[in-house]
Amino acid sequence: MAHQHDHTQIDFAEWLPMLEQEAELFAPVYRQAAGWLREWKPEPELIADVGSGPGVISCLLADAFPQARVVAVDGAAPLLEAARSRAAEHGIADRFSTLEAELADGIGELEYPADLLWSSRALHHVGDQRAALTEFVRRLAPGGALALLEGGLPSRYLPRDIGIGRPGLQSRLDAVQEDWFSKMRAELPGSVEETEDWPALLTAAGLRHTATRTFLLDLPAPISEEARAFVATTLTHRREGLAEGLDADDLATLDRLLDPDDKASVHHRPDVFLLTALTVYVGVKPT
């Protein structure tokens, strides 16, 4: 991810290629999650994808619930433009719309209350997460379900010992990433420290916490070229964004891993894989 000295100024439009790569690669997980959500909302009339980015998941939700209208809500106009284009390509433009809104200020005015509100890794970019959740719940219809994807486990792409540099590179990257994340959270406007007990926060916002489930994405080596490209893009963002927190040895290792001319790079290695776990929390609004 792009490093910013002001950690709150993230240009998500610059992330568009990586966001699309990731969402498309993770599509099997999102389809599983959508199928699971049918237990609470089998036939929603309106689905809101809050923090939708380029609309990959929005379109997957439209496929999973073919009778529903879907609105993609995001604060970045270029990402919403990409979402509209994707919906048109998928032939769902007649039941797809976008809404530009900064999540810290609420989620704007929907056509009518949502029956299913999905939010994937967007809430942690809002200073007051509890207040944002309360606003999400306000936009839910009675009996509506809120599905929150936050947490899970850090992704893994490489063995612990990759034959170059010190073993354990990804664990060290994760530690620096956690420090970056904490600074990003602290510098958000109106930042409020919050214990990340998502079921408790859903309950505090007025929902009945119904279930938590973790979905596994397991792409063993050898991976597809699409997955390999995603790993390269992700490590490039980390190399750029976390450089200040990494020592010279780890930076040199990352440079080799990202050099297309180096046989030890992720562009050529046979041992590159993708393993991650995504956790979804569901709460239902009382009728």
N, C-alpha and C positions, 0 to 999 in steps of 0.2 A: 504494500500500500504506500501511497505517496507520503513522504514525511512532510509535516508542517510544523514550523516552530510554534504557531498558534494551532493547537491540536483540534480546535473546534472548526477550523476552516478546511473542511474536506470537500473537494470538488468531485462529487459522485459522478458527474458527467464524464470526467476523465477515466473513471473506472469502468465505463460502459463495456469495453471488450471483455474484461475479466468477469464482470457481473453476468454477462451473457454466457460466456464459457462455463462458468460455474453452475448457473441455473440449468443449462441444457445438460451438463454432465450429471447433475444431481437429480434430473427429472424422474428416474425410477423411485427415488425416495419420496419426492413430492407426490407422485401418483399413489404410492402406498399410504401416505398420510391423508390424502384426499379420500381414499376409499375408507379409511378408518373413521374419518369425520362423519361419514354417512350414518354412523350409529347415533349421532345426536341431531344432525340436520340432513335427513335423506333427500329432501326436495326444497332447498332454499330458493326464494324468489330473487333476492339480491345478495350478492357476495361482494364484500369490499376487501381488496388486497391493499393493506395500509403499509406504506413504505415499499411500494411495488417494484421500484427500479424499472428496468426495461420491459417488464410485463411478461417475462417467461413463465413465472408461476401463475400469474393472472390467467394466461391462456390455458395452462394445464388445468386450472380450476374450472374454467369454462368448458373444457373437454369432459372433465369428470362429472360436471353438473350441467348437462346440455339444455335444461329448461331454465337455467338461471341467467339473470343479467349480472354482469361483472363490471365493477368500477375499480380502476387502478388509481390509487391515491399516492402521490409523491410530491416532494418539494422541488424536484429538478425537472424543469421543462424539457430538456433534451432527452431525458430518460422516458418521459411520458410520450414524447414524439415517437421514440423507438417502440413503445408499447402499442401505440395506435397502428403503426406499420405492421407489427407482428400480428395483431388481431386481424387486420385486413388480409394478410397472407394466409391466416388460418381460416378465413371465411366466417368469422364471428363478429365482424364490425357492427352488425345490426343489433347485437346485444352486449356491446362492449363500449365503455366510455372511460374517460380519465378525469381526474380532479386534481388540480395543483393546490397543494396545501402543505404548510410547514407543520410537522407533527407536534412541535412544541406549542403551537397555537391552536391545537385541536385538529380535526381531520376535515374541516370544511363542512359544507352542507350537502349531504347525500340526497338523492331523489326522494328516498323514504328510508326508514330504518333498515339496517342490514340484518339478514337472517343468519349470515355467517361472516365473521370478520376474521381475516387471516393477517397476521403480521409476523414477518420473518426477519429476525436480526435487525430490526429498525428501531425498536424501543430504546435500545441502549445508546442511541445517538440523541436522546431527549434528556435534558437536564433533570427534570422532575418526572421520573418514570411512573410514580404512583398517580400523579395528577393526569398524566397522559392515559394511563389505563382507565381511570375514571371517565375520561372523555370518550374513550373507545366504547365503554359500556353504555354511555348515554346515547350513542348512535346505534346501539343494538335494539332490535325488536324484542318484545317479551318472548321468552323461550329461545332467543337467539344464542348462538354459540360463538365464543371467541377462542381462536386457536393461535397460541403464541409460541413461535419457535425461537428459543433463546438457549444458550448453553450448549450442552453436549460435550464432545471431546475434541481437542485439537487434531487436525488432520495429520496423517503420516504419509510420507512419500518414499522414504529411503530406509534401508537398514540402519541400525545404530552405528555400525562400523562400515563406512563406505570405501575404505581403502585409501582415502586421501584426507588430510587434516586430522583433527582430534575426533575420536568417536563421540557421539551424542550431540551432533550439531543441531538437530531439530529441537531437542529439549532446551538447549541454550537460546535458540530463536524464540521458543515459546515464552521463556522467562523475560526476555527483552520485550516481546509483544505485550505481555501482561503489564509491564511497567508503562509502556506506551498507552495502553488502554486506560489504565488508571489516571494518567495525566489528561488524556482526552476527556474522560468523564468529569474530572475535577474542573476543567476549564470550560465546560458547556455553560451557556447562560442559565441561570437559575438552578445550577447543579445541586442535587440533594443526595447525600450518601444514603444508600439503601441496601439492606441485606437482600441478596438475590435469591430469596425464597419465593419463587414465582407462584406456587400454589397459594401461599399466604397472601401475596399481593393481589391475586385474582379474587380471593375471598374478601379482602379489604375493600376492593373496588365494587363489591356488591354481587359477585357471581358465586355460583355453586361450583367449586372445583370438582370436576367430574373424573378426569383421568390424566395421566402422564404416560407418554410412551416415547421410547428412543428408537430411531430408525438407523440402520447400519448401511453405509455405502462401502462395499468391499470390491475393489477392482484390483485383483492380483496381477503381478507381473507375469507375462509381458502385457503392458497396457496398450490401448489404442493410441493412434496419433493425436486424436482429440484430447484424450486424457493427458498425454505427454505434454502437449502444448499448454494445457491448463497448469500443470505443475511448473513448467518453465515461467509462465506469466506470474504465478503466485510467488515463486522464489525471487523473481525480478522485483516485484513490489516490495517484498521484505528486504531485499538487498538495498533498495533505495530508501525505504522508510525507516529502517531500524539501524542504519549504518553507525549512528553515533553511539549506540549501546553495545556494539560488537567489537571484539578485539581484532587485531590485524590478521591473525591466523584464520579466524572464521570468515573474515571478509575475503581473504585469498581463496579459501575453499569454495565460497559461494561464487566467486569469479570463475573458477574452474568449472563448477557445476553448470554455469550459465553460458559458457563459451561453446558455441556450436562446432568449433574446430577441435575441441578437446574430447578425446574418446571417453574420458571419465565424466563428461557432462550428462545432464539429464536428457539431452537431445539424443544420446546414443546408448546410455547404460541399459542393460537388460533387466536390472533389478529394481527399476522404478515401479512403484505401485501407488494406489490411492485407497486409504482406509480412513473413514471418519464416521462419527456418530452424531446425529442431530436429534435434539429432544424437543418434543411438542407438548405443551400444556393446554388443556381444554377446560374452559369454564362456561357455564350456561346461566343466562339471565333468568331470574324467576319470572313466572307468568303472572 
